[in-house]
Amino acid sequence: MTSTNPHHIIDDDDDDDFDWEAAARAIDVVYQTQASKPSTSLPDQSSHFVPPPINPKYKIQSPQSLRKEAAWFFTADHPRQVYWEGLPQASPKSRDVEEHNRDCNEGDGRASSVQIDTEAAKTWMYPVNFPRRDYQFSITKTALFSNTLVVVPTGLGKTLIAAVVMYNYFRWFPDGKIVFAAPSRPLVVQQIQACHNIVGISQEWTIDMTGQISPTKRACLWKTKRVFFVTPQVLEKDIQSGTCSIEYLVCLVIDEAHRALGNYSYSVAVRELIAAQVQLRILALSATPGSKQQAVQQVIDNLYISTLEYRNEDDGDVKKYVHNREVELIQVAMGQEAVEIDNKLVEAMRPFATRLCAIGVLPTRDVQTLSPCYLLDSREKFRQAPPDLPQIKSGDIEGYFGALLTLYHIRKLISSHGIRPAHEMLEEKLKQGSFARYMSRNEDISKAKLIMQQTLSHGAPSPKLSKMLEVLLDHFKTNDPQKSRVIIFSNFRGSVRDIMDALANIGNFVRATEFIGQSSGKALKGQSQKVQQAVLEKFRAGGYNVIVATSIGEEGLDIMEVDLVICFDANVSPLRMIQRMGRTGRKHDGRVDILFSYEYCMFCSWLLVRSE
């Protein structure tokens, strides 16, 4: 399932409605195998080290056209593969290497500081110390010779592909430098270990560089090392400052490539390299490249991708490595007190919606139909073309929109995380700003606040917390607490604290810890990278059997195989939900339990489709 034709295709789909099926399958709706289609010879590009010219980036058009393109595959000659551990190799034609050198140095007039080892370049190597999977082998073969975006579900071996590509460029270009970029320090450390275990590049040539290393020391390391594991921010800064030896870069691997949107450091770094006419191979990795066609195309454009390699869990060459993942949706009622608070907040919203509707900047006064996207869109239209309203100041209109957005967020907190986080936010917002000015004497807000305080003082249990404990107890009744592992996800750090408090009283068989980001907030102090690594190591070793994680646990980290994933909240993006679900069902069957309140479950219809 690969495409190597860099067609320029116009996207005429302007519909902004969310495509749930596309989100669930990531980009499944735009690719599928045409196994029956005969193989087609493409122009001989596979022996070219130089990336395609600036313009021929892969373009998404429609599901139909991409399904056609997805059947194309390399048929041209290129350096032959050699299996490690002494297996035989083919004898390449001498013209393969000659064409490679000529195209590197003369193909587009760009100068290169890196010489190719013509003898090493006659072959490419693939490890036999891991069980061979055909899709990994095929994708590796493609990624060696074109800028490739690899989209493979979580846990199916994207790192092996990257390690093999890096190793071959390490062999082919003895003076070349290879960079592996990952968006967080724990991911950087993890990928160093994984790549070393797979291909065994000497650690003499390897270094990990994050913002903790001074720019002066990094400048020295860029000169003396050859394989770099970096965060995208460090890569961007060192390219812009000139400390990165860009003229020696031959291969750039970008992990969690779906982040390459807008002016994120991945995008900026690649733009700088392309502007400097650096000749290098780019390999991008992601399990979830985007929920919309436009987002996927932006990643492709920003990273100058010319080839897409996509697999989903239903593909024939992948399916046998995927285990069953049972998804259960568990609806939890909000509770009487929460419903009363929500009703008071709705009443507080009505006057502001009515005023905005009366002056023509909000199409409806029905607060039950309002959403953050709806409000933000209306506010942006007001800013772009403000009406002539001498009787009211534009600052007041901004304040009304702000009050509605804040109240909507507090309502969502009540539904998704409980009364305590909602109360904390309300108290904070009432201290200052336009919200305090409009709401500090509002009767409905005062009543809502009173109910919150009374409920918390009585210690009434949150319905969601009670259901979560019930799910966890049921799990450990049928699974050995010494061997089984569970991850509980919550998007809100205040909920992590409440979950940990609830788990502390459940019994000694639950050994739980939090796993959160570095920044410190009011609810919880952040965890340093050293603490994060220690938490993961202890979880793998069995010191903990439950991790309560924020979004840091969703993306990329090899937390290890878990038997149960509990999503304490369901109002996260479909892509993040896919990342969460990917924590289980990797080496054996797993289960995902998603707790939701129907009032604010943004993705219940999508989840129901996926669970059937």
C-alpha positions as CSV (number, residue, x, y, z in Angstrom):
1,M,0.0,0.0,0.0
2,T,2.4,2.7,-1.2
3,S,2.4,5.5,-3.6
4,T,5.4,7.0,-5.2
5,N,3.8,9.2,-7.8
6,P,4.1,12.9,-6.7
7,H,0.9,14.0,-8.4
8,H,-0.3,17.6,-8.0
9,I,-4.0,17.2,-7.2
10,I,-6.4,19.9,-6.2
11,D,-8.5,19.4,-3.1
12,D,-11.9,20.7,-3.8
13,D,-13.5,19.4,-0.6
14,D,-14.4,22.5,1.5
15,D,-16.8,20.7,3.8
16,D,-15.6,21.3,7.4
17,D,-17.9,18.8,9.0
18,F,-16.0,16.3,11.0
19,D,-15.6,12.9,9.3
20,W,-15.9,10.5,12.2
21,E,-15.0,7.4,10.2
22,A,-11.9,9.1,8.8
23,A,-10.9,10.0,12.3
24,A,-11.4,6.5,13.6
25,R,-9.4,5.0,10.8
26,A,-7.0,8.0,10.7
27,I,-6.6,8.2,6.9
28,D,-8.2,4.9,6.1
29,V,-10.8,6.5,3.9
30,V,-8.1,7.7,1.5
31,Y,-6.1,4.6,1.0
32,Q,-6.8,0.9,0.2
33,T,-4.9,-1.9,-1.5
34,Q,-5.6,-2.8,-5.1
35,A,-4.1,-6.2,-4.9
36,S,-5.6,-7.1,-8.2
37,K,-4.0,-4.2,-10.1
38,P,-0.8,-5.3,-12.0
39,S,2.5,-3.8,-10.9
40,T,3.5,-0.7,-12.8
41,S,7.1,0.4,-13.5
42,L,7.9,3.9,-12.3
43,P,10.7,6.1,-13.5
44,D,14.0,5.1,-12.0
45,Q,14.1,7.2,-8.9
46,S,15.1,4.6,-6.3
47,S,18.9,5.0,-6.8
48,H,18.7,8.8,-6.4
49,F,19.8,10.0,-3.0
50,V,18.6,13.6,-3.8
51,P,15.1,14.1,-2.6
52,P,12.5,15.1,-5.2
53,P,12.4,18.8,-6.2
54,I,10.6,21.2,-4.0
55,N,7.2,21.0,-5.7
56,P,6.6,17.3,-6.2
57,K,5.2,16.6,-2.7
58,Y,2.5,14.0,-2.3
59,K,-1.0,15.5,-2.9
60,I,-4.2,14.1,-1.5
61,Q,-7.2,14.3,-3.8
62,S,-10.0,11.9,-3.0
63,P,-10.5,8.4,-1.6
64,Q,-10.9,7.1,-5.1
65,S,-7.7,8.6,-6.6
66,L,-5.6,7.7,-3.6
67,R,-6.7,4.1,-3.6
68,K,-5.4,4.0,-7.2
69,E,-2.1,5.6,-6.3
70,A,-1.7,3.4,-3.3
71,A,-1.1,0.4,-5.5
72,W,2.1,1.8,-7.1
73,F,5.4,0.3,-5.9
74,F,9.1,0.5,-6.7
75,T,10.2,-1.7,-9.6
76,A,13.4,0.2,-10.5
77,D,16.9,-1.0,-9.6
78,H,18.6,0.2,-6.5
79,P,21.2,-1.1,-4.1
80,R,20.4,-4.7,-3.1
81,Q,19.4,-5.8,0.4
82,V,21.8,-7.9,2.5
83,Y,20.6,-9.8,5.5
84,W,22.8,-9.6,8.5
85,E,24.4,-12.7,10.1
86,G,26.1,-13.9,6.9
87,L,23.2,-14.5,4.6
88,P,24.1,-14.2,0.9
89,Q,23.8,-10.9,-1.0
90,A,23.1,-10.2,-4.7
91,S,25.7,-8.7,-6.9
92,P,24.6,-5.3,-8.1
93,K,25.4,-3.7,-11.4
94,S,28.1,-1.1,-11.2
95,R,25.9,1.5,-12.9
96,D,23.6,1.5,-9.8
97,V,26.3,3.2,-7.7
98,E,27.5,5.4,-10.4
99,E,24.1,6.8,-11.1
100,H,23.7,7.3,-7.3
101,N,26.9,9.4,-7.1
102,R,26.1,11.3,-10.2
103,D,22.6,12.2,-9.1
104,C,23.8,13.2,-5.7
105,N,26.3,15.7,-7.0
106,E,24.9,16.8,-10.3
107,G,21.2,16.1,-10.2
108,D,20.1,19.7,-9.4
109,G,23.3,21.7,-9.1
110,R,23.3,21.6,-5.3
111,A,26.7,21.0,-3.6
112,S,27.3,18.2,-1.1
113,S,29.8,18.0,1.7
114,V,29.3,14.3,2.1
115,Q,30.9,11.6,0.0
116,I,29.2,8.3,-0.5
117,D,31.0,5.0,0.1
118,T,30.5,3.5,-3.3
119,E,31.3,-0.1,-2.1
120,A,28.9,0.1,0.9
121,A,26.2,1.7,-1.3
122,K,26.1,-1.5,-3.5
123,T,24.0,-3.1,-0.7
124,W,21.5,-2.2,1.9
125,M,21.2,-4.3,5.1
126,Y,18.2,-5.6,7.0
127,P,18.4,-7.4,10.4
128,V,17.6,-11.0,11.0
129,N,17.8,-10.9,14.8
130,F,14.1,-9.9,14.7
131,P,11.3,-11.9,13.2
132,R,10.8,-10.6,9.7
133,R,7.5,-8.9,9.0
134,D,6.8,-8.3,5.3
135,Y,5.2,-4.9,5.8
136,Q,8.2,-3.7,7.8
137,F,10.6,-5.0,5.1
138,S,8.6,-3.4,2.3
139,I,8.2,0.0,4.0
140,T,11.9,0.0,4.8
141,K,12.8,-0.6,1.2
142,T,10.7,2.3,0.1
143,A,11.9,4.7,2.9
144,L,15.5,4.2,1.9
145,F,15.0,5.8,-1.5
146,S,12.3,8.5,-1.1
147,N,11.0,10.9,1.5
148,T,8.4,8.8,3.2
149,L,5.5,9.2,5.7
150,V,5.0,5.9,7.5
151,V,1.6,5.5,9.0
152,V,1.3,2.3,11.0
153,P,-0.8,1.6,14.1
154,T,0.8,1.9,17.5
155,G,3.0,-1.0,18.6
156,L,3.6,-2.4,15.1
157,G,7.3,-1.5,14.7
158,K,7.8,1.9,13.2
159,T,11.0,2.2,15.2
160,L,12.6,-0.8,13.6
161,I,11.9,0.8,10.2
162,A,13.6,4.0,11.3
163,A,16.6,2.2,12.8
164,V,17.3,0.2,9.6
165,V,17.1,3.3,7.4
166,M,19.4,5.2,9.8
167,Y,21.9,2.3,9.9
168,N,22.1,2.1,6.1
169,Y,22.7,5.8,5.8
170,F,25.3,5.5,8.5
171,R,27.1,2.9,6.3
172,W,26.6,4.7,3.0
173,F,27.9,8.1,4.1
174,P,30.9,7.6,6.5
175,D,31.1,11.4,7.2
176,G,27.3,11.9,7.2
177,K,25.2,12.8,10.1
178,I,21.8,11.3,11.0
179,V,19.2,12.9,13.2
180,F,16.2,11.3,15.0
181,A,13.8,13.9,16.3
182,A,11.2,13.1,19.0
183,P,8.9,15.6,20.7
184,S,9.8,14.9,24.4
185,R,12.8,13.9,26.4
186,P,11.4,10.5,27.5
187,L,10.7,9.7,23.8
188,V,14.3,10.7,22.9
189,V,15.7,8.4,25.6
190,Q,13.4,5.6,24.6
191,Q,14.3,5.8,20.9
192,I,18.1,5.8,21.6
193,Q,17.7,2.5,23.5
194,A,15.4,1.0,20.8
195,C,17.7,1.9,17.9
196,H,20.7,0.7,19.7
197,N,19.1,-2.7,20.5
198,I,17.9,-3.1,16.9
199,V,20.9,-2.1,14.8
200,G,23.7,-1.6,17.3
201,I,25.2,1.6,16.0
202,S,28.2,2.2,18.2
203,Q,27.4,4.5,21.1
204,E,30.7,6.2,20.4
205,W,29.0,8.0,17.6
206,T,25.6,8.6,19.3
207,I,24.4,11.4,21.5
208,D,21.1,12.7,22.8
209,M,20.7,16.4,22.9
210,T,17.9,18.3,24.6
211,G,17.5,21.8,25.9
212,Q,19.3,20.8,29.1
213,I,22.7,20.8,27.2
214,S,24.1,24.3,26.6
215,P,24.3,25.6,23.1
216,T,28.1,25.8,23.3
217,K,28.4,22.1,24.2
218,R,25.9,21.2,21.5
219,A,27.9,23.0,18.9
220,C,30.9,20.8,19.8
221,L,28.8,17.6,19.7
222,W,27.5,18.5,16.3
223,K,31.1,18.4,15.0
224,T,32.2,15.2,16.8
225,K,29.2,12.9,16.7
226,R,27.3,11.3,13.8
227,V,23.9,10.1,15.2
228,F,21.8,12.6,17.1
229,F,18.6,12.1,19.1
230,V,17.1,15.5,19.6
231,T,13.9,17.3,20.5
232,P,12.4,19.3,17.7
233,Q,13.0,22.6,19.5
234,V,16.8,21.9,19.8
235,L,17.0,20.9,16.2
236,E,15.2,24.2,15.1
237,K,17.3,26.4,17.3
238,D,20.6,24.8,16.3
239,I,19.8,25.0,12.6
240,Q,18.9,28.7,12.9
241,S,21.9,29.5,15.0
242,G,24.3,27.7,12.6
243,T,25.6,25.3,15.3
244,C,24.1,22.3,13.5
245,S,26.4,21.0,10.8
246,I,23.6,21.0,8.2
247,E,25.9,20.4,5.3
248,Y,26.7,17.0,6.7
249,L,23.1,15.9,7.3
250,V,22.1,12.9,5.2
251,C,19.0,11.5,7.0
252,L,16.3,13.0,9.2
253,V,13.8,10.9,11.1
254,I,10.8,12.6,12.5
255,D,8.8,10.8,15.2
256,E,5.2,11.7,16.0
257,A,5.1,13.5,12.6
258,H,1.5,14.6,13.0
259,R,2.8,17.5,15.0
260,A,4.3,19.0,11.9
261,L,1.6,21.6,11.5
262,G,1.8,25.4,11.3
263,N,5.1,26.7,12.7
264,Y,5.8,23.7,15.0
265,S,9.5,23.1,15.3
266,Y,9.4,20.2,12.9
267,S,8.0,22.3,10.1
268,V,10.4,25.2,10.7
269,A,13.4,22.9,10.8
270,V,12.6,21.2,7.5
271,R,11.8,24.5,5.8
272,E,15.3,25.8,6.9
273,L,17.0,22.7,5.6
274,I,15.1,22.9,2.2
275,A,15.9,26.6,1.9
276,A,19.6,25.8,2.5
277,Q,19.3,23.1,-0.3
278,V,20.5,20.4,2.1
279,Q,20.5,17.0,0.4
280,L,19.0,14.5,2.9
281,R,16.5,11.7,3.2
282,I,13.4,12.5,5.4
283,L,11.5,9.7,7.1
284,A,8.4,10.7,9.1
285,L,6.6,8.4,11.5
286,S,3.0,8.6,13.0
287,A,0.2,6.3,14.0
288,T,-2.3,9.1,13.6
289,P,-1.3,11.6,10.9
290,G,-4.5,13.6,11.1
291,S,-8.3,13.4,11.4
292,K,-9.0,15.4,8.3
293,Q,-7.6,15.3,4.8
294,Q,-6.4,18.9,5.1
295,A,-4.3,18.1,8.2
296,V,-2.7,15.1,6.6
297,Q,-1.9,17.1,3.5
298,Q,-0.3,19.9,5.6
299,V,2.0,17.3,7.3
300,I,3.0,16.0,3.9
301,D,3.7,19.5,2.6
302,N,5.6,20.7,5.6
303,L,7.9,17.7,5.7
304,Y,8.3,17.5,1.9
305,I,7.0,13.9,1.7
306,S,6.9,12.3,-1.7
307,T,5.8,8.7,-0.7
308,L,3.2,7.5,1.7
309,E,3.3,4.1,3.3
310,Y,0.1,3.4,5.2
311,R,-1.2,0.3,6.9
312,N,-4.2,-0.2,9.2
313,E,-5.1,-3.1,11.5
314,D,-7.3,-4.8,8.8
315,D,-4.6,-5.0,6.1
316,G,-3.5,-8.5,5.3
317,D,0.2,-8.1,6.0
318,V,-0.6,-6.5,9.4
319,K,-3.7,-8.2,10.7
320,K,-1.9,-11.3,11.9
321,Y,0.2,-9.2,14.3
322,V,-2.8,-7.4,15.8
323,H,-4.7,-8.7,18.8
324,N,-8.3,-8.2,19.7
325,R,-9.1,-5.0,21.5
326,E,-12.5,-4.9,23.2
327,V,-14.0,-1.4,23.5
328,E,-16.8,-0.8,26.0
329,L,-18.6,2.4,26.4
330,I,-19.9,3.0,29.9
331,Q,-22.3,5.8,30.4
332,V,-22.2,7.5,33.8
333,A,-25.0,9.8,35.0
334,M,-23.9,13.2,36.2
335,G,-25.6,12.9,39.5
336,Q,-28.3,15.1,41.0
337,E,-26.1,17.8,42.4
338,A,-24.1,18.1,39.1
339,V,-27.3,18.4,37.1
340,E,-28.5,21.2,39.4
341,I,-25.2,23.1,39.1
342,D,-25.3,22.7,35.3
343,N,-28.8,24.1,35.1
344,K,-27.8,27.1,37.1
345,L,-24.8,27.7,34.7
346,V,-27.2,27.4,31.8
347,E,-29.4,30.1,33.3
348,A,-26.3,32.3,33.8
349,M,-25.4,32.0,30.1
350,R,-28.9,33.0,28.8
351,P,-28.6,36.8,29.2
352,F,-25.3,37.0,27.4
353,A,-26.5,34.8,24.5
354,T,-29.6,36.9,24.2
355,R,-27.6,40.2,24.1
356,L,-25.2,38.9,21.4
357,C,-28.1,37.5,19.4
358,A,-30.0,40.9,19.6
359,I,-27.1,42.8,18.2
360,G,-26.6,40.3,15.4
361,V,-23.3,38.7,16.2
362,L,-24.6,35.4,17.4
363,P,-27.1,33.5,15.2
364,T,-29.0,31.8,18.1
365,R,-29.8,32.5,21.7
366,D,-30.4,28.8,22.5
367,V,-27.4,28.1,24.8
368,Q,-28.0,24.4,24.7
369,T,-26.9,24.3,21.0
370,L,-23.8,26.4,21.6
371,S,-20.3,24.9,21.5
372,P,-16.8,26.4,21.8
373,C,-16.3,26.1,18.0
374,Y,-19.6,27.8,17.4
375,L,-18.8,30.6,19.8
376,L,-15.2,31.1,18.5
377,D,-16.4,31.2,14.9
378,S,-19.0,33.8,15.7
379,R,-16.5,35.9,17.7
380,E,-14.0,35.7,14.8
381,K,-16.7,36.9,12.3
382,F,-17.4,39.8,14.7
383,R,-13.7,40.7,14.8
384,Q,-13.4,40.6,11.1
385,A,-16.5,42.7,10.4
386,P,-17.6,44.4,13.6
387,P,-21.1,46.0,13.2
388,D,-21.6,49.7,13.8
389,L,-23.0,49.7,17.3
390,P,-22.6,53.1,19.0
391,Q,-24.7,52.1,22.0
392,I,-22.3,49.2,23.0
393,K,-18.5,48.9,23.2
394,S,-16.7,46.2,21.3
395,G,-14.9,45.3,24.6
396,D,-18.3,44.4,26.1
397,I,-19.1,42.1,23.2
398,E,-15.7,40.4,23.6
399,G,-16.5,40.1,27.3
400,Y,-19.8,38.4,26.6
401,F,-18.2,35.9,24.3
402,G,-15.5,35.2,26.9
403,A,-18.1,34.7,29.6
404,L,-20.0,32.2,27.5
405,L,-16.8,30.3,26.6
406,T,-15.7,30.1,30.3
407,L,-19.1,28.9,31.4
408,Y,-19.2,26.3,28.7
409,H,-15.8,25.0,29.8
410,I,-16.9,24.8,33.4
411,R,-20.0,22.8,32.4
412,K,-17.8,20.4,30.5
413,L,-15.6,20.0,33.5
414,I,-18.6,19.0,35.7
415,S,-19.6,16.4,33.2
416,S,-16.2,15.0,32.3
417,H,-14.2,15.4,35.6
418,G,-16.6,16.2,38.4
419,I,-17.6,19.0,40.7
420,R,-14.2,19.7,42.3
421,P,-12.3,20.7,39.1
422,A,-15.3,22.8,38.0
423,H,-15.5,24.5,41.4
424,E,-11.7,25.3,41.3
425,M,-12.0,26.9,37.9
426,L,-15.1,28.9,38.8
427,E,-13.3,30.2,41.9
428,E,-10.2,31.2,39.9
429,K,-12.2,33.0,37.2
430,L,-14.3,34.9,39.7
431,K,-11.1,36.6,41.1
432,Q,-10.3,38.9,38.2
433,G,-11.0,39.9,34.6
434,S,-14.2,40.5,32.7
435,F,-15.7,37.2,33.9
436,A,-15.5,38.4,37.5
437,R,-16.9,41.7,36.5
438,Y,-19.9,40.2,34.9
439,M,-20.5,37.2,37.2
440,S,-19.4,38.1,40.7
441,R,-22.9,39.3,41.6
442,N,-24.8,36.9,39.3
443,E,-27.5,35.1,41.3
444,D,-27.4,31.9,39.3
445,I,-23.6,31.7,39.6
446,S,-23.8,32.3,43.4
447,K,-26.3,29.4,43.7
448,A,-24.2,27.1,41.5
449,K,-21.1,27.9,43.7
450,L,-23.1,27.2,46.9
451,I,-24.2,23.8,45.7
452,M,-20.7,23.0,44.7
453,Q,-19.3,23.9,48.1
454,Q,-22.0,22.0,50.0
455,T,-21.5,18.9,47.8
456,L,-17.7,18.9,48.4
457,S,-18.0,19.5,52.1
458,H,-20.3,16.5,52.4
459,G,-17.7,14.4,50.7
460,A,-20.3,13.0,48.2
461,P,-18.5,10.6,45.8
462,S,-18.2,11.5,42.1
463,P,-20.3,9.0,40.0
464,K,-17.5,8.7,37.6
465,L,-14.9,7.9,40.3
466,S,-17.3,5.3,41.8
467,K,-17.7,3.7,38.4
468,M,-14.0,3.8,37.7
469,L,-13.3,2.0,41.0
470,E,-15.9,-0.6,40.1
471,V,-14.3,-1.3,36.7
472,L,-10.9,-1.6,38.3
473,L,-12.1,-4.0,41.0
474,D,-13.8,-6.2,38.5
475,H,-10.6,-6.3,36.4
476,F,-8.4,-7.4,39.2
477,K,-10.9,-10.1,40.3
478,T,-10.2,-11.9,37.1
479,N,-6.6,-10.8,36.5
480,D,-3.5,-11.3,38.7
481,P,-2.6,-7.9,40.3
482,Q,1.1,-9.0,40.2
483,K,1.1,-9.5,36.4
484,S,-1.7,-7.3,35.0
485,R,-1.2,-3.6,34.1
486,V,-3.7,-0.8,33.8
487,I,-3.5,2.7,32.5
488,I,-6.1,5.3,33.5
489,F,-6.2,8.4,31.2
490,S,-7.5,11.8,32.2
491,N,-7.0,15.0,30.2
492,F,-7.2,17.1,33.3
493,R,-4.5,17.1,36.0
494,G,-7.0,17.9,38.7
495,S,-8.8,14.7,37.9
496,V,-5.5,12.8,38.2
497,R,-5.2,14.0,41.8
498,D,-8.8,12.9,42.6
499,I,-8.3,9.5,40.9
500,M,-5.1,9.0,42.9
501,D,-7.0,9.9,46.1
502,A,-9.7,7.4,45.3
503,L,-7.2,4.6,44.5
504,A,-5.4,5.1,47.8
505,N,-8.4,3.6,49.6
506,I,-9.2,0.7,47.3
507,G,-6.8,-1.8,48.7
508,N,-3.1,-2.9,48.8
509,F,-3.5,-4.9,45.6
510,V,-3.6,-1.6,43.6
511,R,-0.2,0.0,43.4
512,A,-0.8,3.2,41.6
513,T,1.2,6.3,40.6
514,E,0.6,9.3,38.5
515,F,2.4,10.0,35.2
516,I,2.2,13.6,34.2
517,G,4.2,16.3,32.4
518,Q,7.0,18.5,33.7
519,S,5.1,21.8,34.2
520,S,3.7,22.4,37.7
521,G,0.1,23.4,38.2
522,K,-2.1,24.2,41.1
523,A,-3.4,20.6,41.3
524,L,-0.2,18.7,41.0
525,K,3.5,19.4,40.8
526,G,5.1,18.4,37.5
527,Q,7.4,15.4,37.1
528,S,10.9,15.9,36.0
529,Q,12.2,13.7,33.1
530,K,14.2,11.7,35.5
531,V,11.1,11.0,37.6
532,Q,9.1,10.1,34.5
533,Q,11.7,7.6,33.4
534,A,11.7,6.1,36.9
535,V,7.9,5.7,36.9
536,L,8.0,3.9,33.6
537,E,10.8,1.5,34.7
538,K,9.0,0.7,37.9
539,F,5.7,0.1,36.1
540,R,7.4,-2.3,33.7
541,A,9.1,-4.1,36.6
542,G,5.8,-4.5,38.5
543,G,6.4,-2.0,41.2
544,Y,3.3,-0.3,40.0
545,N,0.4,-2.0,38.4
546,V,-1.7,1.1,37.7
547,I,-0.6,4.4,36.0
548,V,-2.9,7.4,36.0
549,A,-1.7,9.5,33.1
550,T,-2.4,12.7,31.4
551,S,-1.8,13.2,27.6
552,I,1.9,12.5,28.1
553,G,1.1,8.8,28.3
554,E,-0.9,8.8,25.0
555,E,1.9,9.5,22.5
556,G,4.6,7.2,21.5
557,L,6.1,6.1,24.8
558,D,6.7,2.4,25.2
559,I,4.8,2.1,28.4
560,M,4.6,-1.6,27.8
561,E,1.7,-3.9,27.1
562,V,-1.3,-3.2,29.3
563,D,-4.4,-5.3,29.7
564,L,-6.9,-2.5,30.4
565,V,-7.1,1.1,29.4
566,I,-9.7,3.3,31.3
567,C,-10.5,6.6,29.7
568,F,-11.8,8.8,32.5
569,D,-12.9,11.3,29.9
570,A,-14.2,10.9,26.4
571,N,-14.1,14.5,25.1
572,V,-10.7,14.3,23.6
573,S,-9.9,14.3,19.9
574,P,-10.4,11.1,17.9
575,L,-6.7,11.0,17.2
576,R,-5.8,11.1,20.9
577,M,-8.4,8.5,21.6
578,I,-6.8,6.2,19.0
579,Q,-3.4,6.8,20.7
580,R,-5.0,5.9,24.1
581,M,-6.6,2.7,22.7
582,G,-3.2,1.8,21.1
583,R,-1.8,1.2,24.6
584,T,-3.5,-2.2,24.7
585,G,-4.0,-5.1,22.4
586,R,-0.4,-5.1,21.2
587,K,1.0,-8.4,22.3
588,H,-2.2,-10.0,23.5
589,D,-5.9,-9.2,23.7
590,G,-6.8,-6.1,25.7
591,R,-9.8,-4.0,26.7
592,V,-10.6,-0.3,26.6
593,D,-13.3,1.1,28.9
594,I,-14.5,4.6,28.1
595,L,-16.5,6.5,30.8
596,F,-18.7,9.2,29.4
597,S,-21.6,11.4,30.3
598,Y,-24.0,11.7,27.4
599,E,-24.3,15.4,27.8
600,Y,-20.8,16.2,26.6
601,C,-19.5,13.0,24.9
602,M,-18.1,14.5,21.7
603,F,-17.2,11.2,20.1
604,C,-19.7,8.7,21.3
605,S,-21.0,7.9,17.8
606,W,-17.5,7.3,16.6
607,L,-16.7,5.1,19.5
608,L,-19.8,3.1,19.1
609,V,-18.9,2.4,15.5
610,R,-15.4,1.4,16.5
611,S,-16.6,-1.0,19.2
612,E,-19.0,-2.9,17.0
